[in-house]
Amino acid sequence: MSYLLQLIEQYGLAAVFFNVLIEQAGVPVPAYPTLVLTGALADQGAYSPATLLAVAVLGAVIADTGWYFAGRRHGRRILSLLCRLSLSVDTCVRQTETIFAKWGAPSLLVAKFVPGFGSVASAMAGATGAKSSSFLLFDMLGAALWAGSAIVIGGLFSSTVDDLLSVLDQLGTIGLMLITCALAAFIAAKWWQRKLFLKTLRMARISPEELYRMLEGGGRPTIIDVRSATAQQGGRIPGALTVSHDFSSGLPPGGNPELDEVIVYCACPNEASAAIVARELMRRGYRKVRLLHGGIDAWVASGYSIEETGEAVNVF
């Protein structure tokens, strides 16, 4: 057995635990490759597959439970923090709300298979008041499915993984540098993707104060709320609309895209979801489209009123 394999064999379980723990805590260091690798070694008898699975599930559940209780205590604020820390694009809060509103705690079964969903889903479970028993049950099952699939894949391709490790070990220091460079390239690619996405969000914005003065002065802009149904049930800006997925309904009839003032808002970092909808409206001919700076949270923080919506319809 090569030195590299011996090293992984000796510290593999600890590496799995901490890799899974920090990934689920939000650090962009993927744990799935580590699980595949140790799954291959388990197939060769280096570890007990059951022990490997238990260690991975433990690391995931510890991190997820932390986000669950953070979401329960801090609500939506922790969701925004997660998206600001994440290297994934900033639409994760609204996407997670949509998935979680539809499936509830059982969505945790597949959360770790969806990029950008795992940590946010745990915080969402806490923020929406999901029972801790339901959260723990589905989170453990989801972690087991996720880690178990990687371990099985590692076992199926154990000979290929062994050959790869042997080649890296023969390369010595260069092999370790290749692994380090691959990880650095992954993080850099995610960072660049996020940077390009944030660049697309640069467009005109209106402050809550400006919008309030406009409404008080008799202005009648079209205000569009792009949040999920669950979020809208907590109230929205008076007069705000929810347009259909294809924009065929929701916008006022007889409008003039060239002249109508349109204000779009959401509740996510950088007004990401609102910007995506605003750009689609502009593509469809609307010229005077602006984002509400800070979204609904800034509107409420400014002391302005919201209206109850009852049943809101999730359209995006």
C-alpha positions in Angstrom: 0.0 0.0 0.0 1.5 3.4 -1.0 2.2 6.1 1.5 -0.7 8.3 0.2 -3.1 5.4 0.6 -1.8 4.7 4.1 -2.3 8.4 5.0 -5.9 8.4 3.7 -6.6 5.1 5.3 -5.3 6.3 8.7 -7.1 9.7 8.8 -9.9 9.0 6.3 -12.7 8.9 8.9 -11.6 12.1 10.5 -11.2 13.7 7.0 -14.7 12.6 6.1 -16.2 14.0 9.3 -14.6 17.4 9.1 -15.0 17.7 5.3 -18.8 17.0 5.6 -19.1 19.2 8.7 -17.5 22.3 7.1 -19.2 21.8 3.7 -22.6 21.7 5.4 -21.6 24.7 7.5 -21.2 26.6 4.3 -17.5 26.4 3.4 -17.2 25.6 -0.3 -15.1 22.5 0.1 -17.0 19.6 -1.6 -17.2 16.5 0.5 -18.7 14.2 -2.1 -15.3 13.4 -3.7 -13.9 12.5 -0.3 -16.9 10.2 0.3 -16.3 8.5 -3.0 -12.7 8.0 -2.3 -13.2 6.6 1.2 -16.1 4.5 -0.2 -13.6 2.9 -2.5 -11.2 2.2 0.4 -14.1 0.7 2.4 -14.8 -1.6 -0.5 -11.2 -2.8 -0.1 -11.6 -3.4 3.6 -9.9 -0.2 4.9 -13.1 0.9 6.7 -16.4 -0.5 7.7 -19.0 1.0 5.3 -21.4 1.3 8.1 -18.9 3.3 10.2 -18.0 5.5 7.3 -21.7 6.2 6.7 -22.3 7.0 10.4 -19.4 9.4 10.5 -20.6 11.3 7.4 -24.2 11.5 8.7 -23.0 12.7 12.1 -20.9 15.5 10.5 -23.9 16.6 8.3 -26.4 16.5 11.1 -24.3 18.5 13.5 -23.8 21.3 10.9 -27.4 21.2 9.8 -28.8 21.3 13.4 -26.7 24.4 14.0 -28.3 26.1 11.0 -31.8 24.9 12.0 -31.6 26.5 15.4 -30.0 29.6 13.9 -33.0 29.8 11.6 -35.4 29.3 14.4 -33.8 32.1 16.4 -33.0 34.6 13.7 -35.5 33.8 11.0 -35.0 35.2 7.5 -31.9 37.2 8.6 -29.9 34.0 8.8 -31.1 33.0 5.3 -29.7 36.2 3.9 -26.5 35.7 5.7 -26.1 32.2 4.3 -26.6 33.5 0.7 -24.0 36.3 1.3 -21.5 33.8 2.5 -22.2 31.3 -0.2 -20.4 31.2 -3.5 -23.6 30.1 -5.2 -25.7 32.6 -7.0 -27.9 34.7 -4.7 -31.3 33.3 -5.7 -31.0 30.5 -3.2 -33.3 31.9 -0.6 -36.3 32.3 -2.9 -35.6 28.9 -4.6 -35.4 27.2 -1.2 -38.6 28.9 0.0 -40.4 27.6 -3.1 -39.1 24.0 -2.6 -39.6 24.0 1.1 -43.1 25.6 0.9 -44.2 22.8 -1.5 -42.6 19.8 0.3 -41.9 20.9 3.8 -39.5 18.8 5.9 -39.4 15.9 3.5 -37.5 18.1 1.0 -34.5 17.6 3.3 -34.3 14.1 1.8 -32.9 15.5 -1.4 -31.5 18.8 -0.1 -27.9 17.8 -0.3 -28.2 16.7 -3.9 -29.3 20.2 -5.0 -26.5 22.8 -5.2 -27.0 25.7 -2.8 -29.9 24.0 -1.1 -28.5 22.0 1.8 -27.5 24.6 4.4 -30.3 27.0 3.4 -32.9 24.3 3.7 -31.8 23.5 7.3 -32.1 27.2 8.2 -35.4 27.4 6.4 -36.8 24.5 8.4 -36.0 26.5 11.6 -37.2 29.8 10.2 -40.6 28.3 9.2 -41.1 26.5 12.6 -40.7 22.9 11.4 -40.8 20.5 14.3 -37.3 19.5 15.5 -38.3 15.8 15.5 -39.3 16.0 11.8 -36.3 18.0 10.9 -33.9 15.5 12.6 -35.6 12.5 11.0 -35.6 13.8 7.4 -32.2 15.4 7.8 -30.6 12.2 9.0 -32.4 10.2 6.2 -31.3 12.8 3.6 -27.7 12.8 4.8 -27.7 9.0 4.7 -29.0 8.9 1.1 -26.5 11.5 0.0 -23.4 10.0 1.8 -24.6 6.5 1.0 -24.8 7.2 -2.7 -21.2 8.4 -2.7 -20.0 5.4 -0.8 -21.7 3.1 -3.2 -20.2 4.9 -6.2 -16.8 4.6 -4.6 -17.3 0.9 -4.1 -18.4 0.4 -7.7 -15.3 2.2 -9.0 -12.9 1.2 -6.3 -10.3 -0.2 -8.8 -10.4 3.1 -10.8 -10.0 5.2 -7.6 -7.1 3.0 -6.5 -5.3 3.4 -9.8 -5.8 7.2 -9.6 -4.4 7.3 -6.1 -1.4 5.2 -7.1 -0.6 7.6 -9.9 -0.9 10.6 -7.6 1.3 8.9 -5.0 3.9 8.1 -7.7 3.9 11.8 -8.6 4.7 12.6 -5.0 4.6 16.3 -4.2 3.3 17.0 -7.7 0.4 14.8 -7.0 -0.6 16.6 -3.8 -0.1 19.9 -5.7 -2.5 18.7 -8.4 -5.2 17.9 -5.8 -4.7 21.3 -4.2 -4.8 23.1 -7.5 -8.0 21.2 -8.4 -9.7 22.4 -5.2 -8.4 25.9 -5.7 -9.7 25.9 -9.3 -13.2 24.7 -8.1 -13.4 27.5 -5.6 -12.1 30.1 -8.1 -14.7 29.0 -10.7 -17.5 29.3 -8.1 -16.2 32.8 -7.1 -16.0 33.9 -10.7 -19.5 32.6 -11.4 -20.8 34.6 -8.5 -18.9 37.7 -9.6 -20.4 37.5 -13.1 -23.9 37.0 -11.6 -23.5 40.1 -9.3 -22.4 42.1 -12.3 -25.7 41.4 -14.1 -27.6 42.8 -11.1 -26.3 46.3 -11.7 -29.4 48.3 -12.6 -31.4 51.3 -11.4 -32.8 51.1 -7.9 -35.3 53.1 -5.8 -35.1 53.6 -2.1 -38.1 52.8 0.2 -38.3 56.5 1.0 -38.5 57.4 -2.7 -41.2 54.9 -3.3 -43.2 56.0 -0.3 -43.0 59.6 -1.5 -44.1 58.6 -5.0 -47.1 56.7 -3.6 -48.0 59.6 -1.3 -47.7 62.0 -4.1 -50.3 60.2 -6.2 -47.9 58.2 -8.3 -49.2 54.8 -9.4 -46.3 52.7 -10.3 -46.8 49.0 -10.9 -45.2 47.2 -7.9 -44.3 43.5 -8.4 -43.6 41.2 -5.5 -41.5 38.2 -6.7 -41.2 36.4 -3.3 -42.6 32.9 -2.7 -46.2 32.3 -1.6 -45.1 31.6 2.0 -43.2 34.9 2.2 -46.0 36.9 0.7 -48.5 35.6 3.2 -46.6 37.6 5.8 -47.7 40.8 4.1 -46.5 42.8 1.1 -46.3 46.4 0.0 -49.8 47.8 -0.5 -51.0 47.3 -4.1 -48.2 45.0 -5.0 -48.9 42.4 -7.7 -47.8 38.9 -8.5 -47.5 38.2 -12.2 -47.9 34.8 -13.9 -44.9 32.8 -14.8 -45.1 33.8 -18.5 -46.2 37.4 -17.7 -49.6 36.7 -19.4 -51.5 37.9 -16.3 -50.8 40.0 -13.3 -49.7 43.2 -15.0 -52.4 45.9 -15.3 -54.4 45.6 -18.5 -53.9 48.4 -21.0 -50.5 49.4 -19.7 -47.9 51.1 -21.8 -44.5 49.4 -21.4 -42.7 52.5 -22.8 -44.1 54.8 -20.1 -45.3 52.7 -17.1 -43.1 52.9 -14.0 -42.4 49.4 -12.7 -40.9 48.6 -9.2 -39.8 45.1 -8.5 -38.8 43.8 -5.1 -37.9 40.6 -3.3 -36.3 39.6 0.0 -32.9 38.3 -1.0 -29.4 39.6 -1.0 -28.6 42.1 -3.8 -32.2 42.0 -4.9 -31.2 39.0 -7.0 -34.6 37.5 -7.7 -36.1 40.9 -8.4 -33.3 41.7 -10.8 -33.9 38.5 -12.8 -37.6 39.4 -13.2 -36.8 43.0 -13.9 -34.5 42.0 -16.8 -37.2 39.8 -18.2 -39.7 42.7 -18.1 -37.1 44.9 -19.8 -36.6 42.3 -22.5 -40.4 42.4 -23.0 -40.4 46.1 -23.7 -40.7 47.7 -20.3 -38.3 50.7 -20.1 -38.8 52.2 -16.7 -38.1 49.3 -14.4 -36.3 49.7 -11.1 -35.5 47.5 -8.1 -36.5 48.4 -4.5 -33.2 48.8 -2.7 -33.2 46.4 0.2 -36.4 44.8 -0.8 -39.4 44.2 1.6 -37.1 44.1 4.6 -35.9 47.7 4.0 -39.5 48.8 3.4 -40.6 47.4 6.8 -37.5 48.7 8.5 -38.4 52.2 7.3 -41.7 51.9 9.2 -44.0 51.8 6.2 -47.1 49.7 6.2 -47.7 46.3 4.5 -51.0 44.7 3.6 -52.1 41.2 4.4 -52.5 39.0 1.4 -54.2 35.8 2.6 -53.5 33.3 -0.1 -50.7 34.4 -2.3 -49.9 32.6 -5.5 -46.3 31.6 -6.1 -45.5 32.2 -9.7 -41.7 32.3 -10.1 
